[in-house]
Amino acid sequence: MRIGLLQCDDVAPELREAHGNYPEMFAALFQRVDPTLEFRVWRCLDGEIPDDIDAVDAWMTTGSKHGVNDGLAWVDVLCDFVRELWRAGKPLVGICFGHQLMAKALGGEVVKSERGWGVGMSFNRVTTRASWMEPWQAGIDLLVSHQDQVEVLPPEATIVGGSDFCPHYLMQIGEHFLGVQGHPEFTKAYSRDLMALRRELVGDERVSEGETSLAAPVDDTLMARWILNFLRRAIEERG
């Protein structure tokens, strides 16, 4: 399977040497599950938006320090591309910022959450057992770093997992779009360093809670399996 990675940010320079950039993180996670995967990267943050939806078999978006409501020109163009993928039935998985972008592009609403920052581990209930959730597990616990959340779902969206902190955490739209607020590609070491870097922005109390949460197991490999299951089925159904 060839995956097009829509890169919407860079890892902060002071963390890049230790943890790599986002394309390396995605490749490390997903190729651990399937070593035959091929990734091709488009730097959307630099205005590099794909001009051919069929250049790859399926698409993924990275997270970003930018928000979908920041009024950035490249985000607006990327929203147009997301809508093109939707109309064509092309598979897309949105991660964090990409999850929010997908919702906004298709008519949902994204807001800065009154609950504040989500950092460290997030603990989520699976509310709908989808066919691609194999092997099955009733919860999906992932690393997060976000302040914005999807507040209003787009038409045809179904919530399949969430929590009191982030009710719209895991959503499926139709049969070929999947969005997750968490970061399966993050490592705990990167999460810890990112919280330290953003301590002044996030706040001491929330960072302390996030650091403590890192003692819990993370379902990164399971989420990667679910995502690849979802993409393969969507590709097969599209023919």
Stockholm file with secondary structure:
# STOCKHOLM 1.0

chainA/1-239         MRIGLLQCDDVAPELREAHGNYPEMFAALFQRVDPTLEFRVWRCLDGEIPDDIDAVDAWMTTGSKHGVNDGLAWVDVLCDFVRELWRAGKPLVGICFGHQLMAKALGGEVVKSERGWGVGMSFNRVTTRASWMEPWQAGIDLLVSHQDQVEVLPPEATIVGGSDFCPHYLMQIGEHFLGVQGHPEFTKAYSRDLMALRRELVGDERVSEGETSLAAPVDDTLMARWILNFLRRAIEERG
#=GR chainA/1-239 SS CEEEEEECCCCCHHHHHHHCCHHHHHHHHHHHHCTTCEEEEEEGGGTCCCSCTTSSSEEEECCCSSCTTSCCHHHHHHHHHHHHHHHHTCCEEEETHHHHHHHHHTTCEEEECTTCCEEEEECCEECSCCTTCCSCCSBCCEEEEESEEEEECCTTEEEEEECSSCTTSEEEETTTEEEESSCTTCCHHHHHHHHHHTHHHHCHHHHHHHHHHTTSCCCHHHHHHHHHHHHHHHHHHHC
#=GC SS_cons         CEEEEEECCCCCHHHHHHHCCHHHHHHHHHHHHCTTCEEEEEEGGGTCCCSCTTSSSEEEECCCSSCTTSCCHHHHHHHHHHHHHHHHTCCEEEETHHHHHHHHHTTCEEEECTTCCEEEEECCEECSCCTTCCSCCSBCCEEEEESEEEEECCTTEEEEEECSSCTTSEEEETTTEEEESSCTTCCHHHHHHHHHHTHHHHCHHHHHHHHHHTTSCCCHHHHHHHHHHHHHHHHHHHC
//
